[in-house]
Amino acid sequence: MPELEIIMGGYSINTDQTRLGLCTVTLIRGEVLSIVDVAHFGRRNLLVDALDAHGISTNDIGRVILTHSHWDHSQNTDLFPNAEIVIHADELDYTRNPRAGDLATARYFANTLLGQNVREVSGETELEPGVRLIETPGHTRGHVSVVVETAAGTVCVGGDAMSDAGAVARGTPAIIFWSEADARASVQKIIAAASTIYPGHDRPFRIDSDGAITYLTESPTLQVSGVLHYASGAFTVDIGRAAHPGTTVMPSALDYQGGGHNHPGHC
Ligand SMILES: [Zn+2]
């Protein structure tokens, strides 16, 4: 049966300068080695090193599954020359003409896949025994999640359709770019598919029969270093421990009027 490992953890960390955009990168050891999401350029070396620590070269990866095309999940596909790049057809189509207010989708994204073996999928797609894609739109137009049958039970790698464990209680992911109605339906679809979930920007967790959330890994420590003020050689980091801000519906999603995820995007 396929096995899952977290190659790089997912975090939900924002500063007054940027969202850090640190997504979960998951390895599936099945008939081929697959990875789900490939992170952004800023984690490129770390990704190579993390795979190496698992005894895996970038040439060994036979399949890259992109849950969606956002920059923080998708910039390193070119590291994997032997992989087929799996993405939903609606997602790839949308990137060629993203809504004007959607600044997380690069208009040049499709060009970054030129020369690679791209496999566009739609509907529920079995990639190999025990590994299938389900459509989970809402965060983006063509978002997919990966349902994996492991020896320990069914796991859903939820990407940003299930951004964090709080999405279970909220009923929505942290950010919605496409459709709130679709995003709500996708959270329920993921919960129905698996009780163990690997979220896009949080630690793996289990939903117990009483609805309680149990994290499956320890809380990580993030080290911050650098020099912002050379003369003093130090800078200050204020750590906010405020409650999760909840769901942000991006302006690009507010004009959405359709009922299905095939509604064409407009600029
Ligand atoms: Zn995203």
Residues whose N, C-alpha, C, O or C-beta is under 5 A from the ligand:
A	BS01	ZN	H70 D160
